[in-house]
Amino acid sequence: MHYHLKCTLCGAEYDSNAVRYVCPKHGDDGILDTILDYAKIAKETNPRKISDSRDFSIWRYAPLLPLDDARKSAPPLHVGWTPLYRSTTLGAQLGLPNLYFKDDGRNPTASFKDRASAVVVAKARELGVEIITTASTGNAGAALAGLAAAAKMPAVIFVPQTAPQAKIAQLLIFGARVILVKGTYDQAFDLCLQVSKSFGWYCRNTAYNPYTVEGKKTASFEICEQLAPSPVATGEGRSGDWKAPDSIFVSVGDGNVISGLWKGLRDLLALNWIEKMPKLLGIQAEGSAACYNAWKAGTEKITVVNAQTVADSISADLPRDGVRAVRAVRETGGAYLTVTDDEILAAIPELARGEAIFCEPAASAAYAGLKKAVKQGLVRSDETVVCMLTGNGLKDIASAMKVAGAGTVIEPTLEAVKQLNLK
Ligand SMILES: *Cc1c(COP(=O)(O)O)cnc(C)c1O
């Protein structure tokens, strides 16, 4: 085995065959980090070899993933290698000439969560389990439903009854068994855990299953690889010169995405494939800011909030990966910021009109946070900044329509068009 598991709370280490989910010493809170054998990886592969790969998906990083044979277990659905766009408009407005947007809404079920579900489904296949389950605010479930459909594996998804219709439609269309819980995401999470324990189903729950982070870290690999000087475009550099940005902005709910980005960067730094650790900036909705609160108070103790925000995908009373999410920001010298629902919604048309990327609220929140950080002087103008856009706008049309404006209704005549004075 080329990896093992280590408790984020007490540091106890475990064989990955002995422990499936969390550290046995801490109930359900002892999240496990995956510790890779970096010496072995360095012997097998290197950035140049990976950059020469024709596999434009997360599986180009298979040697850095905790799977026995990704070629056999990877579900056949294209995940990852999403575009990293250099900003065309908003960067200039903010005085950031080196601003990039990573559009993870381009994944098969239209959110970042596909990265995690792909790796967890691959793991489930290697373990030979029959049924896979998760609780979700919507996107993790949609991702699991899609990846499970690709793997021909039955999935049971627990979501709050109030999840946006588009996300529920995704769950149903992919053929998952959909359980609509009359309660919050947090209640659905605890219920799914109980069900998994009593029925023996494989559980993907965020910050319970150790491998979601291992899927999510691939976004950091992509960022550093995509920022490499392109020999084709510039005639400079070599395909193996990966480059870390100065800072990465990302929205935070449960804190598993930011933990995953951090893990990927720690892997690359340990392998010496990048030269520095970027700052991680976590953006939370003002009404769901438990990680922000803990960071601000200088503690790792996460206090429950009564989460309320338009950005359903980052609404969490008790962030399940809060401890790592606070550490990710503190240990990289980043910061947490909060944004209001109005700021989150206003960022949707700004991104769509300025960069042609349509985001759901939980994704636009990262950009709203970046704007605030610039105003507060937290970003230098010469920094290379990456703003992670985690989910597609079609996920939540009701929110988009609040800020989209309205079309013009007319009679079907040329005269009616002329009267609009379009020229
Ligand atoms: C899940 C999600 C997030 C936040 O991820 P956490 O791990 O909950 O912090 C952000 N944006 C979108 C679109 C998501 O689906």
The ligand as a MOL file (V3000), in Angstrom:
LIG
                    3D

  0  0  0     0  0            999 V3000
M  V30 BEGIN CTAB
M  V30 COUNTS 15 15 0 0 0
M  V30 BEGIN ATOM
M  V30 1 C -19.9410 22.2010 -1.8000 0
M  V30 2 C -19.7720 23.4790 -2.4840 0
M  V30 3 C -18.9620 24.5000 -1.9740 0
M  V30 4 C -18.2540 24.4670 -0.6620 0
M  V30 5 O -17.6330 23.2780 -0.3210 0
M  V30 6 P -17.4930 22.8530 1.2000 0
M  V30 7 O -16.6600 21.6470 1.1700 0
M  V30 8 O -18.8860 22.5940 1.7060 0
M  V30 9 O -16.8650 23.9790 1.9280 0
M  V30 10 C -18.8360 25.6520 -2.7250 0
M  V30 11 N -19.4770 25.8060 -3.8950 0
M  V30 12 C -20.2620 24.8530 -4.4050 0
M  V30 13 C -20.9450 25.1090 -5.7050 0
M  V30 14 C -20.4420 23.6590 -3.7260 0
M  V30 15 O -21.2520 22.7310 -4.2420 0
M  V30 END ATOM
M  V30 BEGIN BOND
M  V30 1 1 1 2
M  V30 2 1 2 3
M  V30 3 2 2 14
M  V30 4 1 3 4
M  V30 5 2 3 10
M  V30 6 1 4 5
M  V30 7 1 5 6
M  V30 8 2 6 7
M  V30 9 1 6 8
M  V30 10 1 6 9
M  V30 11 1 10 11
M  V30 12 2 11 12
M  V30 13 1 12 13
M  V30 14 1 12 14
M  V30 15 1 14 15
M  V30 END BOND
M  V30 END CTAB
M  END
